Amino acid sequence: MYNIITIERKYASGGNEIGKRLAEALGYKLYDRNILLQAARNLEIPPYQIEGLDECSPGGLLFNLSKTSLGGNSDNKNLSMADKLFLEEERIIEEAAEEGNCVIVGRAAAYILQEKKNHLGVFIHATDDK
């Protein structure tokens, strides 16, 4: 059985609700937007300033990932606040995975944890039909 489940989702697919229900059913801890809020607290960023901050970094996700240990750049002092926020989110996700028994929704967790054993990555989408 997998003890780390990541859920990436398409907008309006119900992925957040599915993640919540799955975590409840399995008795796992749920990590979703709370990762962003915890990262902001750790970096001492007021909550009102994080809205959109994790989405505004130059180059988006790939730029952010290039700044991680995977990309070889560990000099955080020259990073934007958005990049620092991403790195803190990554640290929280990796810590959650070490504890195990967790469902992580979004935050690029599937990419960050792709090499972990006992990890199941799921992508949820819905048709555009009404």
Order of alpha helices (4+ residues) and beta strands (2+ residues): beta-alpha-beta-alpha-alpha-alpha-beta-alpha-beta
